Amino acid sequence: TIRKKRRIMKTHFYLGETKQYTKFNILNHNRELNNTNLKKIEQSILENGLQVPIIIDESYNIIDGQHRFYILQKNKMVVSYIMSKRANPQDIDKYQESKKWTAWDYCNKRAKLGDISCQEAMEIADEWYKETKGKFAKIRSVELLLDGKGTSGIYNKLKYGKYLINKDYAFEIYELLQVMNELDMGTPAYGQKIIRPIKKLFYENKGLSKRVIEQMTKDYYIRAYSNENDQYEYLKDIYNKTKRKLKL
């Protein structure tokens, strides 16, 4: 008889439990903790216990489950974890499938990994958010700063490190939006229904007149359309009408 050789299975995972919280590392380029998620997860863990262990790599970097870890540490509970030999800290977003990463999450990740464009975009986004008292959403700032007239593909540009900004154009457009915000409008000046078409119009004309924008906003009480292209055509039409009226 010929003996069959046993195949030795390699173990890629190890299950452990501990209350030594200092063993674990929070990765700097992971997305920020979300307070709403923390409250929901904490309620679930306190009522039902931890049902899904956190995932770490061999260096105890938390790959998935930083919200769970925070709650377990806060409540002095045992941390159950799976150590994965296959985990790569650089691909942290690929392992977190329960809640997909947003464009802002990727911008934050790239910034912390040294991407200059993302670092500058986040700094400017914070500045504009404070200046407008929260009216200018940070993700809208990231879209406005993106080089080019459109915003399509921004998610993948941020995800794969191809995001580039045009600060000169963005700051000029931001000034125009400030002018519009000071006047009575039928839709928020800092909403995407205005930001995106104004940006496209600005790029196509290589600039817009502040005087025309101000007069246009006074004359037309800017309306909002459900379709983005309709919104653009509407703004383009009233901008050109106002420009002719002012003989510019």
Secondary structure, DSSP 8 states (H G I E B T S, - for coil): ------------EEEEEES-GGG-B--TTS----HHHHHHHHHHHHHH---S-EEE-TT-BEEE-HHHHHHHHHTT--EEEEEETT--GGGHHHH--SS---HHHHHHHHHHTT-HHHHHHHHHHHHHHHHTTT-S-HHHHHHHHBSSS--TTHHHHHHTT---B-HHHHHHHHHHHHHHHTS--SS-TTSHHHHHHHHHHHHHHTS--HHHHHHHHHHH-----SSHHHHHHHHHHHHHHHHHHTT-
